[in-house]
Amino acid sequence: MQHPYRELVGRIYVAFRFSLLAFAVIMVIGTAGYWEISAGKATLLDCAYMTFITIATIGYGEVIDLSQSPGGRVFTMVIGFFGVANIFYMTSKMTAFIVESDLNEGLRRHRMQSEIENLKDHYIVCGIGRVGRNVLNELVATGRQSVVIEPAQASLDVMLETYPKQRYLHGDGADDELLRAAGVQHAAGVFAVSGDDNKNLVITLSAKQLNPNVRVVARCHDVRFVDKMRRVGADDIVSPDFTGALRIASSMLRPAVVSFLDEMLRTDQGLRVEEIVLPQGGRERRIAELAPADSDYVLLAVRREGRWEFNPTPESTAKPGATLVVMATPAGRTKLERRVAAA
C-alpha cells in the first residue's frame, strides 16, 4: 500500500506540474532575455532577480536600467503578462485543490496512518457491513481501540457519519499489505466479518500468517466453511443465523435473562461481562487482593485449570493464567487490568 504522505506529494505534483514548469520556463527565458538586453554587463543573479520581481509584481525599482531600452521594457511587459497569468493560474489551482479537500484529506490520512502505527493491543475489523458496524459499536462502547478495513467507500461514508474520528483503511482486508498497515503484528484481535465466506477465510489465513498469536474471530454463513476456517487458524467462528436462532429461542424460554442482558447493553455506563486473564510469570494471589469489592465491577467467576468457580470468596486464590469473569464498566475493566498486571 502506498504511504499516504507519498500519495499526497504525488497528487500535489499532478495538480501543479504544468504551472511549475511554466514558471521555470518563464524564469529561464526572462533571465536569458535580461542578460542579452544588458549586453552581458548584469550578473545572472541580477537577471534572475529582475525576472522574479517582474512576474511576482513586487514593485521594486529596476535592477537593470531599461530607461534607454524601449525593447527591454516591451520584453518586461511580455514577461510580466505571462508571469502574472501563470501566478493567477497557480492560485486558482491551489484554491480548487484546497476546496476539493485533496490537501486536507491527504494530511488527515497521513495523520491517521501515524496514529495506527502507534497502536498496540487494538482490534482490526475487516468488513463494515451490518455485522461489522455492530462489532464496531461494541468496541467503541467498551473503549477499545480499533482499525476498520473496508473496500466499499459507501460503507466507510456511512460509518464516518456515526464515528467521524474512526481510524480506517480503504481496501481489501485479505491484502497482506493492508493488514500490516493496520498493525496486525501488534493487534489483540482480528474480526473477519465481511459478507463473503471465501474472503473471511482468506482474511483469517493472512492474519494468522502475519501474526500467529493474534486472535481471529470469523463470520461464517455456509457450514461447509467452518472446518476450513478452523484449519487455517480461526480461533472462533460465529454464524449469524445460528446466533439469531438461539436468541429467538432464549427470548421465549428465558425472557427475564434476555431482558436483563439487553438493558445491560443499552445502559450509558457501558456495562459488560468481561474476562481478564492473569499474566504468566506472576504469583498466586487472593481474590481479595486481585478484585476487592468495587462499585465499577462485580466478580462472577474464576476459571482455573479447566474448572469454573462461581462467586469465589475473598479468600479464594488464582494462579497465573487463570481467567477472571466480571461484570464491569469500561472504567472498572481498566482498573482490574491494572491491578492484575501489578506484580
C-alpha positions in Angstrom: 0.0 0.0 0.0 1.3 3.4 -0.9 2.2 5.6 2.1 -0.4 8.5 2.5 2.4 11.1 2.6 3.8 9.9 -0.7 0.3 9.8 -2.2 -0.2 13.4 -1.1 3.0 14.5 -2.7 2.0 12.7 -5.9 -1.3 14.5 -6.1 0.4 17.8 -5.5 2.8 17.1 -8.3 0.0 16.1 -10.7 -2.0 19.3 -9.8 0.8 21.8 -10.2 3.3 20.2 -12.6 2.3 22.4 -15.6 2.2 25.7 -13.7 5.6 25.0 -12.0 7.1 24.0 -15.4 5.7 27.3 -16.9 7.2 29.3 -14.0 10.6 27.6 -14.6 10.4 28.3 -18.4 9.5 32.0 -17.8 12.3 32.4 -15.3 14.8 30.9 -17.8 13.6 33.0 -20.7 13.4 36.1 -18.6 17.0 35.6 -17.2 18.4 35.0 -20.7 16.5 38.0 -22.1 17.8 40.4 -19.5 21.3 39.0 -19.9 21.0 39.9 -23.6 19.4 43.3 -23.0 22.2 44.2 -20.6 24.8 43.1 -23.2 26.3 40.7 -20.6 27.0 43.5 -18.1 24.5 42.3 -15.5 25.1 39.2 -13.4 22.9 36.1 -13.8 21.6 36.7 -10.3 20.6 40.3 -11.2 18.9 39.0 -14.4 17.0 36.2 -12.5 16.1 38.8 -9.7 14.7 41.2 -12.3 12.6 38.4 -13.8 11.3 37.3 -10.5 10.2 40.8 -9.2 8.5 41.4 -12.6 6.4 38.2 -12.6 5.7 38.5 -8.8 4.6 42.2 -9.2 6.7 43.1 -6.1 7.2 46.6 -7.4 10.9 47.2 -6.6 12.9 49.5 -8.9 14.7 48.2 -12.0 17.8 46.3 -11.1 18.8 46.5 -14.8 18.4 50.0 -16.2 15.9 49.9 -19.1 15.5 53.7 -19.5 17.4 53.7 -22.7 16.0 50.4 -24.0 12.4 50.5 -25.3 12.8 46.9 -26.4 13.8 45.9 -22.9 10.6 47.5 -21.5 8.5 45.7 -24.0 10.2 42.5 -23.1 9.4 43.2 -19.4 5.7 43.7 -20.2 5.6 40.4 -22.1 7.4 38.6 -19.2 5.1 40.3 -16.7 2.0 39.3 -18.6 2.8 35.6 -18.9 4.2 35.5 -15.4 1.2 37.1 -13.7 -1.1 34.9 -15.8 0.7 31.9 -14.5 0.6 33.1 -10.9 -3.2 33.5 -11.2 -3.4 30.0 -12.7 -1.4 28.6 -9.8 -3.6 30.5 -7.3 -6.8 29.1 -8.8 -5.3 25.6 -8.8 -4.4 25.9 -5.2 -7.8 27.2 -4.3 -9.5 24.3 -6.1 -7.1 21.8 -4.5 -8.0 23.0 -1.0 -11.7 23.4 -1.7 -11.9 19.9 -3.0 -10.3 18.7 0.2 -7.5 16.9 -1.5 -4.9 18.5 0.7 -6.9 18.2 3.9 -7.8 14.6 3.1 -4.2 13.7 2.4 -2.9 15.3 5.6 -5.7 13.6 7.6 -4.8 10.2 6.1 -1.2 10.7 6.9 -2.0 11.7 10.5 -4.4 8.7 10.8 -1.7 6.3 9.5 0.7 7.7 12.1 -1.8 7.0 14.8 -2.4 3.4 13.6 1.4 2.8 13.6 1.4 3.7 17.3 -1.5 1.4 18.3 -0.9 -1.8 20.3 -3.4 -4.5 21.5 -6.1 -3.0 19.3 -8.7 -4.7 17.1 -9.0 -4.8 13.3 -12.5 -5.1 11.8 -12.4 -6.4 8.2 -15.7 -5.5 6.7 -18.0 -2.8 7.9 -21.4 -4.0 6.7 -24.3 -4.7 9.0 -22.3 -7.2 11.2 -19.1 -5.1 11.1 -20.9 -2.0 12.2 -22.4 -3.8 15.3 -18.9 -5.1 16.1 -17.5 -1.5 15.9 -20.4 -0.2 18.1 -19.4 -2.7 20.8 -15.7 -1.8 20.5 -16.5 1.9 20.8 -18.9 1.3 23.7 -16.3 -0.6 25.7 -13.5 1.8 25.0 -11.4 -0.5 22.7 -9.1 1.0 20.1 -9.8 -0.3 16.6 -9.0 0.0 12.9 -11.5 -0.7 10.1 -10.6 -2.1 6.7 -13.3 -1.9 4.1 -13.2 -1.9 0.2 -16.5 -0.1 -0.3 -16.3 3.7 0.1 -20.0 4.0 0.5 -19.8 1.7 3.6 -17.0 3.8 5.0 -19.0 7.0 4.5 -21.9 5.6 6.4 -19.5 4.6 9.2 -17.9 8.0 9.3 -21.3 9.7 9.8 -21.6 7.9 13.2 -17.9 7.8 14.1 -16.1 10.6 12.2 -12.8 10.0 14.1 -12.7 6.3 13.5 -9.4 5.0 12.1 -9.8 3.1 8.8 -8.1 1.9 5.7 -9.8 1.7 2.3 -9.1 -1.6 0.7 -9.5 -5.4 0.9 -8.9 -6.9 4.3 -7.4 -10.0 2.7 -4.5 -7.9 1.4 -1.3 -8.6 3.5 -0.1 -5.0 3.0 -3.3 -3.5 4.4 -3.2 -5.9 7.4 0.4 -4.8 8.1 -0.6 -1.1 7.7 -3.5 -1.8 10.2 -0.9 -3.0 12.7 -1.8 -6.7 12.7 1.6 -7.5 14.2 0.7 -5.6 17.4 -3.1 -6.3 17.3 -5.0 -8.1 20.0 -7.6 -9.5 17.6 -9.0 -9.5 14.0 -12.7 -9.7 13.1 -13.2 -11.3 9.7 -16.8 -10.2 9.2 -17.2 -9.4 5.6 -20.3 -10.8 3.8 -18.3 -13.3 1.8 -17.2 -16.6 3.5 -14.4 -17.0 1.0 -13.0 -13.6 1.8 -13.3 -14.3 5.5 -11.3 -17.5 5.0 -8.5 -15.6 3.3 -8.5 -12.8 5.9 -8.2 -15.4 8.6 -5.3 -17.2 6.8 -3.5 -13.9 6.1 -3.8 -12.6 9.6 -2.6 -15.8 11.2 0.4 -15.9 8.8 1.4 -12.4 9.7 0.8 -12.8 13.4 0.2 -16.4 14.7 -0.6 -15.0 18.2 -3.4 -12.7 17.1 -6.9 -13.9 17.9 -9.2 -14.2 14.9 -13.0 -14.4 15.0 -14.6 -15.2 11.7 -18.2 -14.8 10.4 -19.5 -17.8 8.5 -22.8 -18.4 6.8 -22.2 -21.7 5.0 -21.4 -24.5 7.4 -19.2 -26.1 4.8 -16.6 -23.4 5.5 -16.5 -23.9 9.3 -13.8 -26.7 9.2 -11.8 -24.8 6.6 -11.7 -21.7 8.8 -10.6 -23.7 11.8 -7.8 -25.3 9.8 -6.4 -22.0 8.7 -6.4 -20.7 12.2 -9.7 -19.1 13.2 -10.0 -19.1 17.0 -13.7 -18.8 16.9 -16.4 -18.9 14.2 -19.8 -17.3 14.5 -22.8 -18.0 12.4 -25.3 -15.1 12.5 -28.0 -17.5 11.5 -27.3 -19.8 14.4 -26.8 -17.0 16.9 -30.0 -15.3 15.8 -32.0 -18.6 16.2 -30.5 -19.0 19.7 -31.5 -15.5 20.6 -35.1 -16.1 19.4 -35.3 -19.3 21.5 -33.9 -17.6 24.5 -36.4 -14.8 24.3 -39.1 -17.4 24.5 -37.6 -19.6 27.2 -35.8 -17.2 29.4 -37.2 -13.7 28.8 -36.1 -12.2 32.0 -32.4 -13.1 31.4 -32.6 -11.7 27.8 -34.3 -8.5 29.0 -31.5 -8.1 31.6 -28.8 -8.6 29.0 -30.5 -6.1 26.7 -30.8 -3.5 29.3 -27.1 -4.0 30.2 -26.1 -3.4 26.6 -28.3 -0.2 26.4 -27.0 1.4 29.6 -24.9 4.5 29.2 -22.4 3.1 31.6 -21.2 0.5 29.0 -21.7 -2.4 31.4 -20.5 -5.7 30.0 -19.5 -9.2 31.1 -15.7 -9.1 30.6 -12.8 -11.6 31.0 -9.4 -10.7 32.4 -6.5 -13.2 32.2 -3.8 -13.2 34.9 -0.4 -12.8 33.2 2.0 -15.7 33.3 5.1 -15.4 35.4 3.4 -13.8 38.4 2.5 -15.3 41.7 -0.6 -16.8 43.2 -2.9 -14.2 44.7 -6.0 -14.0 46.8 -9.2 -12.8 45.2 -9.4 -10.1 47.9 -6.1 -8.7 46.5 -6.9 -9.2 42.8 -10.5 -7.9 42.8 -11.6 -6.2 46.0 -15.2 -5.0 46.2 -15.8 -2.1 44.0 -18.8 -0.2 42.5 -17.3 -0.4 39.0 -17.3 -4.2 38.7 -18.6 -7.5 40.2 -16.6 -10.7 40.1 -18.8 -13.5 38.8 -16.4 -16.5 38.4 -12.8 -17.7 38.1 -11.7 -20.3 35.6 -8.5 -22.1 36.6 -7.0 -25.3 35.3 -10.1 -26.0 33.2 -12.6 -25.7 36.2 -15.1 -22.9 37.0 -15.5 -21.4 40.4 -18.6 -19.3 40.6 -19.0 -16.4 43.1 -15.5 -17.0 44.6 -14.9 -15.9 48.2 -12.3 -13.2 49.0 -10.1 -15.9 50.4 -10.0 -17.9 47.2 -6.8 -17.8 45.2 -6.0 -17.5 41.5 -2.7 -18.6 39.8 -1.1 -17.0 36.7 -3.1 -18.0 33.6 -6.4 -18.1 35.4 -9.3 -16.1 34.0 -11.5 -13.7 35.9 -15.0 -13.2 34.6 -16.5 -9.9 35.8 -19.4 -7.7 35.1 -17.8 -4.3 34.7 -18.0 -0.8 33.2 -15.1 0.2 30.9 -13.5 2.1 33.9 -13.9 -1.0 36.1 -12.3 -3.2 33.5 -9.3 -0.9 33.1 -9.0 -0.7 36.9 -8.9 -4.5 37.2 -6.5 -4.9 34.3 -4.1 -2.6 36.0 -4.4 -4.4 39.3 -3.9 -7.8 37.7 -0.9 -6.6 35.8 0.8 -5.4 39.0 3.3 -7.8 40.3 
